[in-house]
Amino acid sequence: MKADALDRLRGTLLGEVLGPRDAGYDTARRVYNAMIDKRPAVVAKCLGTADVVHAVRFAREEGLPIAVRGGGHSVAGHGTCDDGIVIDLSLMRGVHVDPVRRTVRVQGGALLGDVDRETQLHGLAIPTGQMSETGIAGLTLNGGVGMMLHKHGLTCDNLLSADMVTVDGELVTASADSRPELFWALRGGGGNFGVVTSFEFRAHPVGPMMLAGFLAHPVERAEEVLEFLRDFNATSPAHLSADAVFTHAPEADFVPAEFQGMPLVNLLVRYFGPMEEAWEAVRPLREFGPPLYDSMGPMPLVAVQSMLDPFTPAGNLHYWTSEFVPCLGVEQIDALAALGRDLPSSLTSINVHPFDTAATEVPPDATAFAHRQDSWLIHVICQWLDEADSERCRAWVKEAGALLKTFGLGNTYLNTTSEDEETDRVRAFWDERRLARLAKVKAEYDPDNVLRFNHNIPPATGESAVGERATEEPAS
Ligand SMILES: Cc1cc2nc3c(=O)[nH]c(=O)nc-3n(C[C@H](O)[C@H](O)[C@H](O)COP(=O)(O)OP(=O)(O)OC[C@H]3O[C@@H](n4cnc5c(N)ncnc54)[C@H](O)[C@@H]3O)c2cc1C
């Protein structure tokens, strides 16, 4: 970049522009996972859509590749890059609820907690993830798995429209009626197509009170717990979410002192239906075992959605993997129990989520999100504090991932992978036919692959493209 380039960008942005010589650059370049240490040429903290347009145009003039940062939670580090521009939306966290239409407009840098705070004022919620500090943008564009999956599907299944700035700086709207191919691609195709400045979601009446908590069992009983969860899940109410979580009991108020630090398999239970039915709905879960301790109790939805935050603070070292497995049979349960008894650090967890009902009832071709099969999502979250443990922890996760693959569906959930996930495995998520369709949308909206810090979809070549940009008016 020429010496005066940053000043030129500063002149066009209301937000902040930080280069390597600026105080604040080191904070601005940091992302959630401390394993990721990238040095962008510039971080543009945008204050609105116009800032995004100017930042994108600047990137094109300077020939800089673009990384887009929403909430910064990508464990693969996709929200930053070396030597390019980071278009950082962390100042764009506005949420506007229309309680009559039950729709919610969310800016591209909003966190899940921002969304819950505003929607809950109206007794509404969007199905999102399970921690309050994750960005809505990255989560939605690659799917969005949380406690309402059974009842309301993935986050992207609840998307109604998205406003996006293209890599040429054009503002477009994608919805079922406007640029339908782009709308299809944004629901599972990741951050490949442009910078999404706002999302419009369908919301559902939920809360404000829910029943939630942990039912803790000794890890020695993991096989029984997983069998119980499998059988219970087959007929459980749609408003109930129950996952198994292998972890060490944290030093937290809800954990009796004698169990703190103990390896456990927990049932993480959340019931978000009518409160008068709640205790009866969770009764079989509470009676099983009995648990070592039971922290179930009524809580506001916003508290439930942030109760896991203290266990995964920003700045730890992370390496993750995941795999969809078709069923919890003897082979799968034995393998998961063995992994769960051998966690490589006290902060590591393995989450076993049922993936079914509403999420699998969406027709497979309705969105770019490719996995619509009844299954279990096994998510290995390895985190540690000391760099000296990095090699050992990564090796453990790689081995765990290889084991999961032996009985998995060959599909991973792309929001939960690490930076070196094999390209073949990423491609396999979308399958060749879907990938060809995504590549055409990519060719239309980002033919030069300027947005390549993501699970990248190379643009189609040849006749390429889907032709919807030429035929439609730009959004007003
Ligand atoms: C602690 C923790 C908890 C999590 N819990 C869940 C969970 O419960 N459920 C779940 O499904 N996932 C969960 N995830 C995974 C999460 O969905 C991904 O990490 C996701 O990428 C986070 O989005 P972000 O905006 O915070 O990420 P960022 O790092 O900011 O962005 C990641 C990528 O998303 C794209 N992107 C981001 N913003 C935009 C935008 N505005 N326009 C275009 N592209 C954009 C870009 O490609 C970017 O590189 C969790 C992650 C963490 C770290």
The ligand as an SDF file (V2000), in Angstrom:
LIG
                    3D

 53 58  0  0  0  0  0  0  0  0999 V2000
  -17.3550  -20.2580   22.1540 C   0  0  0  0  0  0  0  0  0  0  0  0
  -18.0320  -20.6370   20.8810 C   0  0  0  0  0  0  0  0  0  0  0  0
  -19.3140  -21.1440   20.9150 C   0  0  0  0  0  0  0  0  0  0  0  0
  -19.9480  -21.5280   19.7380 C   0  0  0  0  0  0  0  0  0  0  0  0
  -21.2030  -22.0460   19.8010 N   0  0  0  0  0  0  0  0  0  0  0  0
  -21.8410  -22.3910   18.6690 C   0  0  0  0  0  0  0  0  0  0  0  0
  -23.1690  -22.9000   18.7060 C   0  0  0  0  0  0  0  0  0  0  0  0
  -23.7590  -23.0430   19.7660 O   0  0  0  0  0  0  0  0  0  0  0  0
  -23.7640  -23.2230   17.5460 N   0  0  0  0  0  0  0  0  0  0  0  0
  -23.1400  -23.0790   16.3460 C   0  0  0  0  0  0  0  0  0  0  0  0
  -23.7460  -23.3770   15.3170 O   0  0  0  0  0  0  0  0  0  0  0  0
  -21.8710  -22.6100   16.2680 N   0  0  0  0  0  0  0  0  0  0  0  0
  -21.2220  -22.2700   17.4040 C   0  0  0  0  0  0  0  0  0  0  0  0
  -19.9400  -21.7860   17.3410 N   0  0  0  0  0  0  0  0  0  0  0  0
  -19.2780  -21.7400   16.0430 C   0  0  0  0  0  0  0  0  0  0  0  0
  -19.6280  -20.4290   15.3350 C   0  0  0  0  0  0  0  0  0  0  0  0
  -20.8410  -20.5920   14.6470 O   0  0  0  0  0  0  0  0  0  0  0  0
  -18.5290  -20.0890   14.3110 C   0  0  0  0  0  0  0  0  0  0  0  0
  -17.3340  -19.8890   14.9910 O   0  0  0  0  0  0  0  0  0  0  0  0
  -18.8940  -18.8380   13.5050 C   0  0  0  0  0  0  0  0  0  0  0  0
  -17.9680  -18.6820   12.4750 O   0  0  0  0  0  0  0  0  0  0  0  0
  -18.8770  -17.6140   14.3780 C   0  0  0  0  0  0  0  0  0  0  0  0
  -19.2590  -16.4900   13.6630 O   0  0  0  0  0  0  0  0  0  0  0  0
  -18.5480  -15.0840   13.9500 P   0  0  0  0  0  0  0  0  0  0  0  0
  -19.2670  -14.0690   13.1600 O   0  0  0  0  0  0  0  0  0  0  0  0
  -18.4200  -14.9070   15.4070 O   0  0  0  0  0  0  0  0  0  0  0  0
  -17.1290  -15.4290   13.3600 O   0  0  0  0  0  0  0  0  0  0  0  0
  -16.0120  -14.5510   12.6050 P   0  0  0  0  0  0  0  0  0  0  0  0
  -14.7190  -15.1510   13.0060 O   0  0  0  0  0  0  0  0  0  0  0  0
  -16.2010  -13.1060   12.8070 O   0  0  0  0  0  0  0  0  0  0  0  0
  -16.3330  -14.8770   11.1200 O   0  0  0  0  0  0  0  0  0  0  0  0
  -16.1330  -16.1430   10.5770 C   0  0  0  0  0  0  0  0  0  0  0  0
  -16.3690  -16.1120    9.1040 C   0  0  0  0  0  0  0  0  0  0  0  0
  -17.7500  -15.8960    8.8680 O   0  0  0  0  0  0  0  0  0  0  0  0
  -17.9240  -15.0580    7.7400 C   0  0  0  0  0  0  0  0  0  0  0  0
  -18.5470  -13.8020    8.1680 N   0  0  0  0  0  0  0  0  0  0  0  0
  -18.6070  -13.2900    9.4050 C   0  0  0  0  0  0  0  0  0  0  0  0
  -19.3280  -12.1610    9.3850 N   0  0  0  0  0  0  0  0  0  0  0  0
  -19.7140  -11.9690    8.1240 C   0  0  0  0  0  0  0  0  0  0  0  0
  -20.5160  -11.0060    7.4740 C   0  0  0  0  0  0  0  0  0  0  0  0
  -21.1010  -10.0150    8.1510 N   0  0  0  0  0  0  0  0  0  0  0  0
  -20.6940  -11.1020    6.1360 N   0  0  0  0  0  0  0  0  0  0  0  0
  -20.1450  -12.1040    5.4400 C   0  0  0  0  0  0  0  0  0  0  0  0
  -19.3920  -13.0570    6.0070 N   0  0  0  0  0  0  0  0  0  0  0  0
  -19.2010  -13.0020    7.3240 C   0  0  0  0  0  0  0  0  0  0  0  0
  -16.5800  -14.8210    7.1590 C   0  0  0  0  0  0  0  0  0  0  0  0
  -16.2660  -15.8240    6.2360 O   0  0  0  0  0  0  0  0  0  0  0  0
  -15.6990  -14.9640    8.3600 C   0  0  0  0  0  0  0  0  0  0  0  0
  -14.4210  -15.2210    7.9730 O   0  0  0  0  0  0  0  0  0  0  0  0
  -19.2940  -21.3810   18.4930 C   0  0  0  0  0  0  0  0  0  0  0  0
  -18.0030  -20.8530   18.4610 C   0  0  0  0  0  0  0  0  0  0  0  0
  -17.3860  -20.4890   19.6460 C   0  0  0  0  0  0  0  0  0  0  0  0
  -15.9930  -19.9740   19.5930 C   0  0  0  0  0  0  0  0  0  0  0  0
  1  2  1  0
  2  3  1  0
  2 52  2  0
  3  4  2  0
  4  5  1  0
  4 50  1  0
  5  6  2  0
  6  7  1  0
  6 13  1  0
  7  8  2  0
  7  9  1  0
  9 10  1  0
 10 11  2  0
 10 12  1  0
 12 13  2  0
 13 14  1  0
 14 15  1  0
 14 50  1  0
 15 16  1  0
 16 17  1  0
 16 18  1  0
 18 19  1  0
 18 20  1  0
 20 21  1  0
 20 22  1  0
 22 23  1  0
 23 24  1  0
 24 25  2  0
 24 26  1  0
 24 27  1  0
 27 28  1  0
 28 29  2  0
 28 30  1  0
 28 31  1  0
 31 32  1  0
 32 33  1  0
 33 34  1  0
 33 48  1  0
 34 35  1  0
 35 36  1  0
 35 46  1  0
 36 37  1  0
 36 45  1  0
 37 38  2  0
 38 39  1  0
 39 40  1  0
 39 45  2  0
 40 41  1  0
 40 42  2  0
 42 43  1  0
 43 44  2  0
 44 45  1  0
 46 47  1  0
 46 48  1  0
 48 49  1  0
 50 51  2  0
 51 52  1  0
 52 53  1  0
M  END
$$$$
